[in-house]
């Protein structure tokens, strides 16, 4: 099964057509963190659903034409760092 490389430069980075992006956001500890991250992510074009698991510190973003850099920027806007999981 072929996967899109994750080490693309910004010049050739492309949105995913459909699917899910998953990030580790280790600083999240409470419902306020969850609400902050979710609130920023739902503003990103293409995002249809956001799942935040505080126990595992994972954020799953589902949608169409998801742009990894836009999703990461939204998580950063909420005050957290995101690492691809």
C-alpha positions as CSV (number, residue, x, y, z in Angstrom):
1,X,0.0,0.0,0.0
2,X,1.5,3.3,-1.1
3,X,1.4,6.3,1.3
4,X,2.0,9.9,0.5
5,X,5.4,11.1,1.8
6,X,5.2,13.1,5.0
7,X,8.4,15.0,4.4
8,X,7.2,17.2,1.6
9,X,8.5,20.8,1.2
10,X,5.9,23.5,1.5
11,X,6.1,24.1,-2.3
12,X,4.9,20.6,-3.1
13,X,2.8,19.9,0.0
14,X,-0.8,19.1,-1.1
15,X,-4.0,18.7,0.8
16,X,-5.2,15.1,1.2
17,X,-8.3,14.4,-0.9
18,X,-10.3,12.7,1.8
19,X,-9.5,10.9,5.0
20,X,-8.0,11.4,8.4
21,X,-5.0,13.2,9.8
22,X,-3.8,12.2,13.3
23,X,-1.6,14.3,15.6
24,X,0.0,13.9,19.0
25,X,-0.7,17.0,21.1
26,X,1.0,16.2,24.4
27,X,0.2,19.4,26.2
28,X,-3.5,18.8,26.3
29,X,-4.7,17.9,29.8
30,X,-8.3,19.0,30.3
31,X,-11.7,19.7,28.7
32,X,-10.6,23.3,28.2
33,X,-7.7,22.1,26.1
34,X,-10.0,19.8,24.1
35,X,-12.5,22.7,23.5
36,X,-9.7,25.1,22.4
37,X,-8.2,22.7,19.9
38,X,-11.6,21.6,18.6
39,X,-12.8,25.2,18.3
40,X,-9.8,26.2,16.1
41,X,-9.9,23.0,14.0
42,X,-13.6,23.3,13.0
43,X,-12.7,26.6,11.3
44,X,-10.2,24.9,8.9
45,X,-11.6,24.4,5.4
46,X,-12.5,20.8,4.7
47,X,-12.7,19.7,8.3
48,X,-15.8,17.6,8.9
49,X,-15.1,16.1,12.3
50,X,-12.6,16.4,15.1
51,X,-11.9,13.8,17.7
52,X,-9.8,14.6,20.8
53,X,-8.7,11.8,23.2
54,X,-7.2,13.4,26.3
55,X,-5.9,10.0,27.6
56,X,-3.8,9.3,24.5
57,X,-3.3,13.0,23.7
58,X,-4.3,12.2,20.1
59,X,-6.3,14.5,17.8
60,X,-8.0,13.0,14.8
61,X,-9.2,15.3,12.0
62,X,-11.5,13.9,9.4
63,X,-12.6,15.6,6.2
64,X,-12.0,16.3,2.5
65,X,-9.0,18.2,1.0
66,X,-7.4,18.5,4.4
67,X,-4.3,20.7,4.4
68,X,-1.7,19.4,6.9
69,X,-0.1,22.9,7.4
70,X,-3.5,24.5,7.9
71,X,-4.5,21.9,10.5
72,X,-1.2,22.3,12.3
73,X,-1.5,26.1,12.3
74,X,-5.0,25.8,13.8
75,X,-3.6,23.6,16.6
76,X,-0.8,26.1,17.2
77,X,-3.4,28.9,17.2
78,X,-5.1,27.1,20.1
79,X,-1.7,27.2,21.9
80,X,-0.4,23.7,21.4
81,X,2.3,21.9,19.3
82,X,1.3,19.1,17.0
83,X,3.3,16.1,16.0
84,X,2.1,13.7,13.3
85,X,1.1,10.4,14.8
